[in-house]
Amino acid sequence: MPWNKEDYPDSLKNFTASVRNKAIEIANALLEDGYEEGRAISIATAQAKEWGENHDKKIRKEKH
């Protein structure tokens, strides 16, 4: 099931929009390559965090 900006895994809800969108992009590509959803989410989360750090992006939303 491909994800989008409105419909994505709960595990991505605390990320900033830019990092979450990168994770969604990566996860969807992994799904197309035949990865299972859980594995795709796990890999995409790690890679999106790394991408954010390498691009000086804030990773997580502020807690209220």
VEXGU-952792 format. One record per residue (C-alpha): residue in three letters; x, y, z; residue number from 1. Coordinates in Angstrom, 1 decimal. Example, Ala and Ser with C-alpha at 12.3 -4.5 7.8 and 13.67 -1.06 7.14 Angstrom:
BEGIN
{residu:ALA, east:12.3, north:-4.5, up:7.8, num:1};
{residu:SER, east:13.7, north:-1.1, up:7.1, num:2};
***
This chain:
BEGIN
{residu:MET, east:0.0, north:0.0, up:0.0, num:1};
{residu:PRO, east:1.7, north:3.2, up:-1.1, num:2};
{residu:TRP, east:1.7, north:6.1, up:1.4, num:3};
{residu:ASN, east:1.3, north:9.8, up:0.9, num:4};
{residu:LYS, east:1.4, north:13.1, up:2.8, num:5};
{residu:GLU, east:-2.1, north:12.5, up:4.3, num:6};
{residu:ASP, east:-1.9, north:8.7, up:4.8, num:7};
{residu:TYR, east:1.3, north:7.4, up:6.3, num:8};
{residu:PRO, east:2.5, north:5.0, up:9.0, num:9};
{residu:ASP, east:1.9, north:6.1, up:12.6, num:10};
{residu:SER, east:5.6, north:5.7, up:13.3, num:11};
{residu:LEU, east:6.3, north:8.8, up:11.2, num:12};
{residu:LYS, east:3.8, north:11.1, up:12.9, num:13};
{residu:ASN, east:6.4, north:12.8, up:15.1, num:14};
{residu:PHE, east:8.8, north:13.7, up:12.3, num:15};
{residu:THR, east:8.9, north:17.1, up:10.7, num:16};
{residu:ALA, east:7.1, north:17.3, up:7.3, num:17};
{residu:SER, east:10.3, north:17.3, up:5.3, num:18};
{residu:VAL, east:11.8, north:14.2, up:7.0, num:19};
{residu:ARG, east:8.4, north:12.4, up:7.0, num:20};
{residu:ASN, east:8.0, north:13.1, up:3.3, num:21};
{residu:LYS, east:11.5, north:11.8, up:2.6, num:22};
{residu:ALA, east:10.6, north:8.6, up:4.6, num:23};
{residu:ILE, east:7.4, north:8.2, up:2.6, num:24};
{residu:GLU, east:9.3, north:8.6, up:-0.7, num:25};
{residu:ILE, east:11.9, north:6.0, up:0.4, num:26};
{residu:ALA, east:9.3, north:3.6, up:1.8, num:27};
{residu:ASN, east:7.2, north:3.7, up:-1.4, num:28};
{residu:ALA, east:10.3, north:3.0, up:-3.5, num:29};
{residu:LEU, east:11.2, north:0.0, up:-1.3, num:30};
{residu:LEU, east:7.6, north:-1.3, up:-1.6, num:31};
{residu:GLU, east:8.0, north:-1.1, up:-5.4, num:32};
{residu:ASP, east:11.2, north:-3.1, up:-5.1, num:33};
{residu:GLY, east:9.3, north:-5.9, up:-3.3, num:34};
{residu:TYR, east:10.1, north:-5.2, up:0.4, num:35};
{residu:GLU, east:7.5, north:-6.0, up:3.0, num:36};
{residu:GLU, east:5.7, north:-3.0, up:4.6, num:37};
{residu:GLY, east:7.4, north:-3.4, up:8.0, num:38};
{residu:ARG, east:10.8, north:-3.7, up:6.6, num:39};
{residu:ALA, east:10.3, north:-0.8, up:4.2, num:40};
{residu:ILE, east:9.1, north:1.5, up:7.0, num:41};
{residu:SER, east:12.1, north:0.5, up:9.2, num:42};
{residu:ILE, east:14.7, north:1.2, up:6.4, num:43};
{residu:ALA, east:12.9, north:4.4, up:5.3, num:44};
{residu:THR, east:12.8, north:5.8, up:8.8, num:45};
{residu:ALA, east:16.5, north:5.2, up:9.3, num:46};
{residu:GLN, east:17.5, north:6.6, up:5.9, num:47};
{residu:ALA, east:15.2, north:9.7, up:6.3, num:48};
{residu:LYS, east:16.7, north:10.5, up:9.7, num:49};
{residu:GLU, east:20.2, north:10.3, up:8.1, num:50};
{residu:TRP, east:19.0, north:12.4, up:5.2, num:51};
{residu:GLY, east:17.7, north:15.0, up:7.6, num:52};
{residu:GLU, east:20.9, north:15.1, up:9.6, num:53};
{residu:ASN, east:23.0, north:15.5, up:6.4, num:54};
{residu:HIS, east:20.8, north:18.3, up:5.2, num:55};
{residu:ASP, east:20.6, north:20.2, up:8.5, num:56};
{residu:LYS, east:16.9, north:19.5, up:8.8, num:57};
{residu:LYS, east:15.1, north:19.3, up:12.1, num:58};
{residu:ILE, east:14.1, north:15.7, up:12.6, num:59};
{residu:ARG, east:11.3, north:15.7, up:15.1, num:60};
{residu:LYS, east:8.4, north:18.0, up:15.8, num:61};
{residu:GLU, east:8.4, north:20.1, up:18.9, num:62};
{residu:LYS, east:6.6, north:18.5, up:21.8, num:63};
{residu:HIS, east:3.8, north:20.6, up:23.3, num:64};
***
